[in-house]
Amino acid sequence: MPVELKMLGWSVVLGLVYVLFAATLGTRQRGLAWNVGNREGEPPPLSGSAARAERASRNYLETFVFFAAAVLAVVLAQRGNANSAWGVQLYFWARLVYLPLYAIGIPYLRTLVWTVSLVGIVLVLSALL
């Protein structure tokens, strides 16, 4: 199995970690009754690490679509190379580090790590172009 597909699989797992982490912190603030209810109306606003985890989760989902599309295109076109292998690993490891940085609230380093993940996507795309 190509490294690109392996890292795509691990990135799906990581995406689930993002969602579950944000949901857990959100439930701690809003309460279990809100979480298991039908959630009609405006939810109580989140604050602190719960709000940051929710934003990190949304951000992950925004970039993951492009990452997954690039990986699948590279694999289907059989264009995997050293750049795409390096790119998928950069994306995964940067996104792994990004969640705790965002949840803790470290602004500049978080942005740098996000940029590294974006470079990973660009490296994967470079295998197609």
Buried (B, 14 or more C-beta within 10 A) or exposed (E): EBBBBBBBEBBEEBBEBBBEBBBEBBBEBBEEEBBEEEEEEEEEEBEEBBBBBBBBBEBBEEBBEBBBEBBEBBBEEEBBBEBBBBBBBBBBBBBBBBBBBBBEEEEEEBEBBBEBBBBBBBBBBBBEE
